Amino acid sequence: GGRKMADIMFPEVARILFTKGAFELGEFRLKLHEKRPEDPPSPYRINLRKPPDGPLDDRDIRSLGSLVWLVTYCECDDLDFSSVVGVPRAGDPLAAVVAGILRVPQGVLGKEEHNGKRRIVARQRDPSLNGLVLLVDDVVTEADSKIEAARAIRYAGGIVWHAGVVIDREQGGRETLLREGLTLHSVWRVGGL
């Protein structure tokens, strides 16, 4: 049942993303360019946000969140997650979908300014960050924000071993997360672009 549903859903959702302009071709500066500005621009950008920041609607986000849940569930169905936390801000709407499917609380991380740099932080004593937490985001490139979020969850007392994303750009994020003790589950892998 699950595999047949995936065979139908995955290509249909991908078609919708392309049709709505969530995948753009051109020359783009990404977050990785903040630390390596000399790197060449990316030939594509993936924008999985809702207006005003992106082209997707609530139905698209529900579809993507459901796919993140599906691949994560298929790859680690023996785990009982206590909560789902999104990497702020793009991961929050997806985390809400996954938390709803799992019927667990959604934890929320924040961003704060510190010495002129933004960093991801957790509220101390936040009960939604206790137990086994599933981390969710839209896209992984090099995984810096996922690692920062996982560390914030761990600092708050949570356990995080798994991260679910819609798209893995295959630019080292999976390996970086593994070194941090996180297994990545992705709906799609871009690779080679």
C-alpha positions, 0 to 999 in steps of 0.5 A: 500500500505505502509503496504504491501511494508513494509511486503516485504521490511523489511524481505528482507533487514534483510536477506541482512544484515545478509548475508553481516555480518552486524550482528556479534555474539561473544564478543564485547565492545560497546560505553557503555563500555567507561563509564561502563567498568565492564559491560560484553561484548555484545554477538553481534555487529551491523555494518551498515556502508560502507567500510572501516568501515563496510560491506554495500554498497550504495544500502544497505544504501538507503534501510535502509534509506528508511525504517527509513523514512517509520517507521518515516512517519507512526508514525508521518505523520502529521509533516513537517520536515525542515531538517534531521540530522544524528548523526555523522558519522554513521547516516550521510549517512542514513540522506542523504537518508531520506532528499532526500526522504523528499526533505529537506536539510541535516544538518551536525553535527561535532565532536570535541575534548574537554578536551580529550573527543570527543563531538558532536557540531553544527555550529552556524547559520547553516540554516539547523538546524532551524525549526523542525529537524528529527534526524537519526542514525543507532543503539540506545543502551543507546542513549548518542550520540543521546541526545548529537546530539539533544542538539547540534541541540537545542543549534543551534536553531533547534527543535528536537522531533523525532529520527529515527534509523534502530535498537533499541538494547532495552537497555534503549535508547527509555526511555532515549530519551523520558525523553529528549523529543524525540520519537524514531522510529525504523525499528527493535528492537533487544531485549533479545540478 
